[in-house]
Amino acid sequence: MNMLIALLFIIFSFFVDEQPVFKGGQNKLTQFIYNNLIYPDYSRDNCIQGTIQVSFKLNQQGRIYHSEVKKGFGIDLDQEALRLVRLTSGNWIMPVNHDTTISMVLPVNFSLKNYKCEERSKDEINAAINAYNSREGLKKVVFNYYDLKRKGQNNPADEARIEAIKMQLGFDKKFIEDLLKQAQQKLKQGDVQGACEDFITIRLLGSDLSSQFIEQHCNY
């Protein structure tokens, strides 16, 4: 895959002079991002490119304890940028006087080459982003239903419609099992927040497969 992935720069918002530094410096961080990046299928196939800004906080051990997308497209690029930033957890050298409540922002640029993206119009790319967001809207309908069901507040008459939406979106047994494996892998990588997000998604799809993991690892 011939892709140019450039890490632009890191913006630190501090009230102190010393700043956390990635072990090995800027070049090592750039290489780390490049080596671990998996260009998401949907964005790659639809020539969606750009910069995602991820905000994160570090504890004194250099581990990320909170992270979120600060600015993105609302599509799969956002989640990949978030995953990459979380993978850096534990690889930061911390100054003694670092304020762990201060957020850092890491912009990650996604760029495609040799995918004939120059043939795609801006309108086509925007349409692809809108289509992805429409799918996300259907996901929220499913999540909301099973959240209400867990609380005993759902309307059972709606379940057949919800199951049909799940099938439309591909949320079948294999999808849930694969998501569970992904979450377990994130735990091994030390990305507890990312793992818990996947565990919660499984629960919001009406499955009990992740209940034990949520109880052990997540504050939900």
Order of alpha helices (4+ residues) and beta strands (2+ residues): beta-beta-alpha-alpha-beta-beta-alpha-beta-beta-alpha-alpha-alpha-alpha-alpha
